[in-house]
Amino acid sequence: MLDVRRLRLLRELARRGTIAAVAEALAFSPSAVSQQLSVLEREAGLPLLERTGRRVRLTPAGQNLVGHAEAVLERLEQADAELAEARSGLSGVLRVGSFPTATRAIVPAALADLARRHPGLEPMVSETDPAAVAHALRAGDLDVALVHEYDFVPAPHEPGVATEPLYGEAMYLAAPAGAPAAAGPDQGAVLRTHAQAPWITATPGTLCQAMTVRACQAAGFTPRVRHQVDEFATVLALVAAGQGVAVVPQLGIAGHVDPSVGLTRLLMERRTKIAFRGGAATHPAVAAFGTALRAAVPPELSRPRAEA
């Protein structure tokens, strides 16, 4: 009989590529991961891995087994959800991941609503970059999280992770007041007006940084980045100081009244989703938090469009 814990290790190896990366993500030693995968190979009765130096590659049998592991782990999540539903009342820890603007604008009201409805539930929020959420969910470090995607940066498919749409928000070009402005709704023209200006982006490796660079490239130029800052209030302060221009989301400018910063709405959008492990959509705690989040979405944000 195949051991589900070892199947989980094999799935993570398929995602991360090295035994060391799996060990770091799941808080094991590399030797322990290697030993458990060797045991899994003996259980399977044929090679699952091809070792080339420090890296390992899954054999066709290993790749096939990962597909079965995804299905098995999803069914286990469904079973856990059904057991939780059979118990009376929600209780225990719910580990929540969120990115900063949602943590400030959406999560507090959702937590207050959750506390009123389910006082035995203990949500624990940690700010998590959306790019790291899938690994954290699969590793069990999070139970549910808020993630986002941008036009020009669609979210990749993440095996073992499911999502539901929550809200969308407009994107704005922030530039020093009095800077040249393009007339009309042409987003490319608006961005090209600032092609020679210094730009302020998020730090490399984030979806926000990739969004700005790709939007500018679609407009016909590569932005000359001067500052790399993740916190939008700081970005706007830098724009106000004449340090460059930036693309910021609607929640990033909430409450902004500085007349030294001009804001031009773009045709782009940032879409926020609720993410959880595949099979966990009906888990009572996950579903309750999703309900609280939807009730907490400010009316000025757009409701999700139907997904194809």
N, C-alpha and C positions, 0 to 999 in steps of 0.2 A: 504494500500500500504506500503510495506516495505521500510524503509529509508536506502539509500545506505551508508550514513555515519555510521549508526549503524551496518550495515553489515560489514563495514571495521573494526569496533571495535571487532566484533565477530571473524572475521578472525584472527586478531592480538592475541586475547585471545587463539585461537586454537594453535597458534605458540608459545606463550610466557608462557602460563600456569597460570599466576596470573593477577588479575586486577591491582595490583600495578605496575607490569612490563609493562602492556599496557599503564597505565597512564604516567609512566616515559618516555616511548618511544614516545608517541604522545603529550606530554606536556599538559595533562589534570590532574585534581585531581582524586584520586581513587573514590571518591564519585560520581563525574560526570560520570565516566565510568560505575560505577555500576548502576546509575540511567538510563543511556541511554540503557544499556543492559536489564534492567527491562522493559523499554518501548518497546524494540524490542520483548521481550517475549509476551507482551500484543498484539502487532501487529500480531505476529505469531499465537497467540491463544493457545499455549501449551508450557510447560517448555522446555527451550533450555539449561539450566545450572543446574548442581547438585553441591551444595555448601558443602564442607567438610572442616571446619575450615577456614583457610585463602586461601585455594586453591579452584578452581572451576573446574569442569569437564563437558565437553559438553555431553548432552544427544544424543542418536542416531538422534533425529530430529535436534539438534544443529549441529552435524557433517554433516548431509546431507545439511543443509542450508549453511554451510561454502563452500561446493563444488559449490553450486549455486552462492555464493558471489564471488568466484574466477572467474567464468565465466562472471558475471555481470561486475566486475571491469575490466576485460580484454577487454570487449566490449566497456566500457567507454574510455579506453585508445585508442582503435582503432578509436572511434568517435573523440576524441581530435586530433589524428593524421590527420584524414581527414579534420577537420576544419582548422588545422594549414597549411595543404597543399593548401587549398583553398585561404588562405590569401596571399597577395603579399609580398614576401621578408621575410627572417627570422629575427626575432628581439626578444628581451627579454633575460631573464636570463636562462642559462643552467647550472644546478648544477652537477658538475663532481666529482666523487670520484676516487682516484688512490692510489696505493701503492708506496713507495719511489723510487725503482729502475726504474719503469715505468715513474714516475713523472719526473725523471731526464733525462732519455734516449729517451722517446717517446713523452711525452705530449707537451714539448715546441714547437717542430716542427709542431705538429698537431695543436696547438693553432695559430701559425703563419699562417699556411695554411688556417685555418678556418677564421681568421681575414681578409685575402685577399679576400676570396670568399663570406663571409657573414659578412660584417662590422657591421650590426645592431645586431648581436647576441653577448651576453655577457656571455661567459663561466666563471664559478667560480669554481676553483679547490680546493678541500680539501683532504688531505691525509687521507685515510680510510683503516683500516685493512680489507682485503677481507672477513674475518669471520663476519664482521659487515655490509657488503654492503647490503645483502638481506633485513634486517630490515630497513635500511636507505632508500632503494628504496620503500618498501611498505609503509613506513611512509610519503613518499613525501619529505624527506630531500635531496635526490639525484634524478637526472633524468637519469643518465647514469654513469657507473663506470667500472674500470678495476679490474678484479679479476683473481686469478690464482689457479691452482691446481697442485699437484705433483704426480708423481708415489708414491705409498704407501699411498697417502692421496687424494683420489678422492673427487671431490666436491659433497656435498650432494644435493639432489633435493630440491629446494626451491620453494614452491607454490607461484604463482604470479610473479615470476622472470624468464626471458628468457635470454639466452646468445648466442653469436656468437663467434667462434674461431678467434683469432687475430694472435698469433705467439707462437712458442715454443723455448725453449733455453736449452742448455746443462747444466749439473750440474758437479761441480768439487770438488774433495777433496783437501783442502788446508792444508798443513803440513809444519813444519819448514824444510828448505833446509837441506839435509843430513839425514833426518829421514828415517827409513827403508821403502822400497817400494816393493810392490808385482809385480811380473812379469806377463805379460799377461793381457787379457781384463776382467778377472773374477772380477766383482764388489764386490762380497762377500769377495774374497781374499784381495782386496785392502782395504776394510774397516776393516777386521779382523787383518790386519797388525798393526792397531792402536787401537786394542781392549783394551790395557792396558794404553793407553795415556789419558790424560785429554782432554775433549771435550768442544767446544764452540758451544752453540746452541742459537737459538732465545728464546725469553721469552715464558714461558708456556702459552698455549691457542692459540698460533699462528700456522698456517699451516706449516710454516718452521720448527718450533721446532718439531712438530709431524712427519714431513718427516724424519728428521735426526734420531730420536729415532727409528722409524719403520724400516728404512733402515738398521740400525745397528742390530736391533733385527732379521730382516730377514737374516742377515749375521751370526747370532748365538751368539750375545752378546748384553748387554745393556750398552750404553755409560756412562762413569763416567763424569758427567757434572761439569765443574769448573766455567765457565762463561756463563752468559745469556745476549746476546747483539743482538739487532735487526738490527743495521746499519752495512752493510757489510764492509765498509771501516774500521770501528773500529774492526770488527772481524778479518780482514786480518792483522791489526796492532798488534793485540794480538797474532796471529799465528807467525808473524815475531819476536815477543818478546819471543817466545818459550813457550807460555802459553797454548798451546793445538792445536788440529786439528779441522777442521770444514768442513761442506759441504756448498758450496756457488753456486749460479746460475751464468750463463754466464754474465748477466748484472751487477752482483755484483763485478766482477773482471775486468770490462771494464777500460782500462787505467792502470791496475796494472803492475808495472815493478819491484817490489821489489825482488831482487835476493835471499833474505833470506826466501822467501816463495816458496815452490814447489807446482805445481798444476797438479793433475791427473784427466783426464776426466773420468767420470763415465757413465754408461749406462742409468742413470735416466734422466728425463726431467721435466722442469717446463713449463706448458702451460697457457698462458694468454688469457682471453676472455673478450669480451665487454658484460656487463650486463645491463639490463634495465627492466622496468616493463613489464609483459606480455601484449602483444597488442601494445606496443610502438615501435616496430621495424621499422614501416614505418613513424613514426613521423619525419618530415623534419629535425628538429634540431638534433635528435638522429642519424638519418641516415647520416647527414652531418658530424657530429663528428666522426662517424664510418669510413666514407670515408677518413677523414683527418688522423685518426689514422693508417689506413692501408697504406697510402702513407708515413707515418713517420717511419714505421718499418725498422730498419737497415737491409741491405741485408745479414748480417752474421747470422741473426736469421732465424729459419726455418719457412716456411709458414705452416698454419694449415693443418693437414691431414683430409681427409674426415671422418666425424663422422657417426657412424652406426645409 
